[in-house]
Amino acid sequence: QVQLVESGGGLVQAGGSLRLSCAASGRTASSYVMAWFRQAPGKEREFVARINWSGGTTYIADSVKGRFTISRDNAKNTVYLQMNSLKPEDTAVYYCTAARYYSGTDPHHFGSWGQGTQVTVSS
């Protein structure tokens, strides 16, 4: 399986920006989909964004559309989540994950997860 390591989280004031990175070990298959999920205390794990490793097709959750963008650098085996205009409700642990051929947003269908990176947005 692919090993994933998230980084880039931290404390930011509302309206600010952060860029999260997800580094994948080795070379991921071109059929992989990479995704970001987040989980706030007491809440369910929530889909944020998805990108196909090959082709770069993206899908963004309505809750963050227009503020967040997802991208990837295949040569570096890295996926990014650019977060702008952050709100306090964006506070959560953000997880990077991967699946092969899967095109949905169900977290149970993703077999590889990173350790998560904390994003805290102050008001």
C-alpha positions as semicolon CSV with decimal commas, in nm:
position;residue;x (nm);y (nm);z (nm)
1;Q;0,000;0,000;0,000
2;V;0,092;0,364;-0,039
3;Q;0,230;0,541;0,268
4;L;0,112;0,899;0,307
5;V;0,244;1,183;0,521
6;E;0,053;1,509;0,564
7;S;0,215;1,838;0,658
8;G;0,146;2,209;0,649
9;G;-0,120;2,242;0,914
10;G;-0,112;2,500;1,187
11;L;-0,286;2,790;1,352
12;V;-0,421;3,066;1,131
13;Q;-0,656;3,358;1,175
14;A;-0,993;3,361;0,999
15;G;-0,952;3,482;0,643
16;G;-0,600;3,349;0,619
17;S;-0,453;3,074;0,407
18;L;-0,269;2,746;0,448
19;R;-0,130;2,494;0,204
20;L;-0,133;2,131;0,306
21;S;0,097;1,875;0,148
22;C;0,060;1,500;0,121
23;A;0,373;1,309;0,031
24;A;0,326;0,956;-0,101
25;S;0,599;0,696;-0,078
26;G;0,723;0,540;-0,397
27;R;0,540;0,583;-0,723
28;T;0,164;0,580;-0,712
29;A;-0,031;0,411;-0,988
30;S;-0,182;0,630;-1,254
31;S;-0,525;0,488;-1,168
32;Y;-0,512;0,616;-0,810
33;V;-0,741;0,884;-0,679
34;M;-0,607;1,106;-0,402
35;A;-0,838;1,281;-0,160
36;W;-0,849;1,505;0,143
37;F;-1,089;1,445;0,430
38;R;-1,127;1,633;0,754
39;Q;-1,266;1,549;1,094
40;A;-1,360;1,798;1,362
41;P;-1,408;1,695;1,727
42;G;-1,741;1,521;1,773
43;K;-1,818;1,517;1,401
44;E;-1,805;1,260;1,123
45;R;-1,517;1,243;0,882
46;E;-1,602;1,478;0,596
47;F;-1,494;1,471;0,234
48;V;-1,310;1,783;0,121
49;A;-1,153;1,731;-0,222
50;R;-1,044;1,465;-0,469
51;I;-0,800;1,452;-0,758
52;N;-0,707;1,181;-1,006
53;W;-0,336;1,108;-1,004
54;S;-0,337;1,083;-1,381
55;G;-0,520;1,355;-1,568
56;G;-0,575;1,586;-1,273
57;T;-0,955;1,575;-1,270
58;T;-1,079;1,730;-0,946
59;Y;-1,392;1,734;-0,737
60;I;-1,443;1,980;-0,452
61;A;-1,699;1,961;-0,174
62;D;-1,964;2,232;-0,181
63;S;-1,870;2,343;0,168
64;V;-1,525;2,455;0,053
65;K;-1,579;2,519;-0,317
66;G;-1,440;2,854;-0,423
67;R;-1,202;2,863;-0,125
68;F;-1,006;2,536;-0,149
69;T;-0,821;2,390;-0,445
70;I;-0,649;2,054;-0,484
71;S;-0,352;1,987;-0,708
72;R;-0,077;1,732;-0,755
73;D;0,282;1,702;-0,867
74;N;0,323;1,354;-1,011
75;A;0,702;1,381;-1,029
76;K;0,718;1,454;-0,655
77;N;0,442;1,210;-0,559
78;T;0,278;1,494;-0,371
79;V;-0,078;1,625;-0,346
80;Y;-0,158;1,972;-0,221
81;L;-0,462;2,136;-0,067
82;Q;-0,457;2,513;-0,094
83;M;-0,697;2,662;0,160
84;N;-0,793;3,028;0,131
85;S;-1,043;3,245;0,315
86;L;-1,035;3,006;0,608
87;K;-1,323;3,004;0,853
88;P;-1,339;2,881;1,213
89;E;-1,562;2,595;1,096
90;D;-1,271;2,469;0,885
91;T;-1,093;2,372;1,206
92;A;-1,027;1,999;1,193
93;V;-0,766;1,731;1,150
94;Y;-0,705;1,699;0,777
95;Y;-0,623;1,357;0,635
96;C;-0,480;1,257;0,302
97;T;-0,590;0,926;0,153
98;A;-0,570;0,719;-0,164
99;A;-0,770;0,459;-0,350
100;R;-0,740;0,276;-0,679
101;Y;-1,007;0,325;-0,946
102;Y;-1,257;0,457;-0,691
103;S;-1,446;0,770;-0,797
104;G;-1,666;0,828;-0,492
105;T;-1,629;1,007;-0,159
106;D;-1,694;0,732;0,096
107;P;-1,399;0,725;0,339
108;H;-1,446;0,351;0,395
109;H;-1,338;0,284;0,036
110;F;-0,997;0,444;0,083
111;G;-0,733;0,199;0,200
112;S;-0,435;0,424;0,272
113;W;-0,437;0,714;0,516
114;G;-0,185;0,958;0,648
115;Q;-0,146;1,050;1,013
116;G;-0,336;1,376;0,973
117;T;-0,238;1,738;1,022
118;Q;-0,418;1,978;1,253
119;V;-0,568;2,296;1,110
120;T;-0,697;2,548;1,361
121;V;-0,868;2,868;1,248
122;S;-0,920;3,136;1,509
123;S;-1,196;3,394;1,489
